[in-house]
């Protein structure tokens, strides 16, 4: 293709230079200028840390000096828990601090990250200040998050303990179970574990799609209809099913320990930090202690609930208990709906059958026994009397055709 011999096309060098040459030259000049500027910047921070901190600082809509001033004054307006955690991870190392403090050159030649670090390390006890800000933010966040959960757990424990409907329903289930297990070693039981309620929906009957739970609810509807309101008592248990009580306890205990350690550190720090954070840490400590007391009360309710349910207090988990009750509540509601649907279906079938039978009865002819007309035997005397009576009434008797003589036949 490239060996084709033909007249070459003349190039317009001027237009090419105007359209393309100058623009490319300008871009090259800008790239060279940017590279020169980057080369002029001085940094004492490793590339990975510089990149991560640059991304973090871009989140703030204020200058580095304003951020450092907020840290110095303990102003947490611009910070949340995650930002403070990340900032603690990215604090300069000892060697970097020494390099920044020993630098005597022009501060404008330092990178943005280095300038931020230079301003930060000039603040007395800057790391302790950031830790105090973080622990206060965490306390506010944890207390706001766990306080409603603690109240929900307490109300759920109280609801199970005081539910008269749940106790009556379990007693009825116990009677049914003892009757079914009369001749086995399981009969004559005095109680059962609360998670055994889930097995009611797994015990199948001889009838299709009917379980022991369906049967019990049918008997409840006939004899104790007030027990049908049991799902209302268990509704709060369904809400509390997603709360991990042990996690709440461990998180609160860990935070309480950190607050106590921070309070001791602040009390032995410089006067400025002690004056600034002593009261704030104490308030956070009191809020966390109040939350810990609520959780202790819930743990006491858990033990009382274990004794009420005949469960092992050391093994009873509120999370498992409420998850099982949530599942049972769902099975209870579904079984009630299925019983109602089955009853309506049977009623419709009964009505259809009745309608079909009525239609067949109307369309079928009357089954009447047909009898032949029986002509009563007539007596000669009676016949004669009847004929005489007809003659008297002027009845015209049918006359027989006269017989023809042989001569008439020939004619």
C-alpha positions, 0 to 999 in steps of 0.5 A: 500500500505504501509503495503506490507511486502517485502525485503527493498531496501538498501539505499546508504547514501553516494551518497545521501549525496554527491548529495543532502545533501551538496547542500541543506546545502549550500543554507540554509547557503546562506539564513541565511547569506543573512538574517543576512546581511539584519538584519544588515542594518539600515533604518529609512524609511517605507517599502512602500516608501523604495520599491518605491524609490528602484525601482526608483533608479534602473532606473539610471545607476549611483551611488547615489552620482552622482545623488545627485551631478546632483541635486545640480548642476541642471543637468537634463540629467538623469531626465525627468518629470515623474521621477522628479514628482515621486521623489518629492512624495518620498522625506523624511518626517520631522521625517525621516530627523531628524532621518537621521541627528541624526544618528552617526553610520556607514554609510555602515550599512544604506540601499541604500535608507537611504544613498541616503536620507542622501546625498540628505538632506545634499544639501541646498534647495534640494526640491526647486532645484528639483521643479525648475528642474521639472518646467523647464522640464515641460516648455520645454515639454509643449512648444514643444508639444503645439507650433505645435498645436497652429500653426495648430489651427491658420492655420485652422481658417484662412483656414475656414475664407478665403475659397471662395469655402466653402462660395459659397457652403454654399450659394448654400445649402442655396438656395436649403434649401429656395426652399424646405422650401418655404411654411414653416416658415423656408423659406427665411432664410439668413443663417444657422449654420455650423453644419447644413451641416451634415444634408444634408446627413441625408435628404433622397430623394424618390429615394433609397440611394440618399440624398440631399447631393448627389443631391447637388453634382450632380448639383455642377458637372454640373454647378459649378465643381470647388466646387468639390475641397472643400475637399482640403480647409477643409483638414487642419480642419481635422488635427486640429479636435483632438486639444482641444483649451481650454485644451491648454489654461488651461495647459499654464495658469497653467504652467505660474502661476507655473513659476511665483511662482517659480521665486518669490521663487527662488529670495528669496532663498539662493544665490546659488539657485538664481544664479543657477536658476534665468536665467533658470526660466526666460528663461522658463517664456519667452517661456511660455509667448510666447506660451500664446500670440500665444494662445491669438491670436488664441482666437481672430481668434476664435471670428472673425470666430464666427462673420463670421459664425454668431455664438455666440462667447461665445459658439463657440468651435474650437474643435466642429467646426473642428470635424463637418467640418472633418465629413462633408468633409468625407461625401462630398468625400463619396457622390462624390464617390457614385455619380460616382459609380451610374453613372458608374453603370447606364451607364453599365446597359444602354450599356448592354440593348443596346447590348441585344436589338441589339442581339435580332434584329440580331437573329430575322428572317425578318418579311416579308409578304408572298404572294401567287403566283397568276396565271394570268387568261389565255385567250383561244386565248392566249393559242392557240398562245402560243402553235403555237409558241412552235410548230414553235420552235420545242417544243415537245408537250406531246401526250395523250395516245391513247384510246384502242378499246374494242377488244384491251382491250379483247386481 
